[in-house]
Amino acid sequence: MSVITFNQAAEDYARIEQAILFLEGNFRHQPDLKTIAGSIGLSEHHFQRLFSRWAGISPKRFLQCLTLEYAKGRLEQAESVLDASYEAGLSGPGRLHDLFVTYEAMTPGEYKRQGEGLVIRYGFHASPFGECLLAVTERGICGLEFIGQAGRQQTLSELTARWPLANFIRDEETTRPLVETVFAEHGPSQPLKLLMMGTPFQLKVWQALLKIPAGTLVSYEDVASLIDRPTAARAVGNAVARNPIGYIIPCHRVIRKMGLPGPYHWGQTRKKAIIGWEATRAA
């Protein structure tokens, strides 16, 4: 996927986000295409073309992928899907699985040193879900965050706070190819390397998340069972919320047991957009 396409996708996402918010607030009235398009200041034809370019399906079909009934159905299937995935040693046909994501955890000593002596290169880039910040070390990607309303500086501050003694260098030339690989339409063509820094429990949760296939939704209780801590759903939720490598470590695939999306560090609307986007491709 080219940089131009990424820029276009980022521009599209801003409009898509507005449309999703409108649909969520008005779905009971079943608004027609003209009404949805008008809510974001576009003609019916322009909106249909934009939405199909970004999501690959119609707005109505996309909305169906975000309904409570859809989410509940995916949760009911999750147990068998995960069992099959684990038995096969990978997480199914999705973009993120064992063959394409390898990870390394920092040692307790490195964790204690808070990134001392580590060089972290970072860059701001367009993505299909808005602008993002990607950070990388010689050992792998250590951060991927979406830029929220607080802006670039706040997102960068969150990154530097996790690695307070590291040396940060802005370097889009280094990070751009990685962003293009992460969000490639048909998945990474080569393995992605991750460097994760967290408590032993957090690392265990994040490693479990990497085994959830694209298009699959699981509950916090499901993840707790995966790590043999069936009563630790609340602690799992806290670990999921602290995931520093968004999208690649797919915390967006974890929702509440009743089918509701639940919180997301980079905004609930973005979480729904990613879920719907993956669901259409998994289908």
PyMOL commands that set and color helices and strands:
alter all, ss='L'
color gray80, all
select helices_A, chain A and resi 3-29+33-39+44-55+59-64+68-88+108-113+152-162+172-182+200-209+220-226+233-241+251-253+268-282
alter helices_A, ss='H'
color red, helices_A
select strands_A, chain A and resi 101-105+119-125+132-137+140-146+167-170+192-196+218-219+254-255
alter strands_A, ss='S'
color yellow, strands_A
deselect
rebuild
show_as cartoon
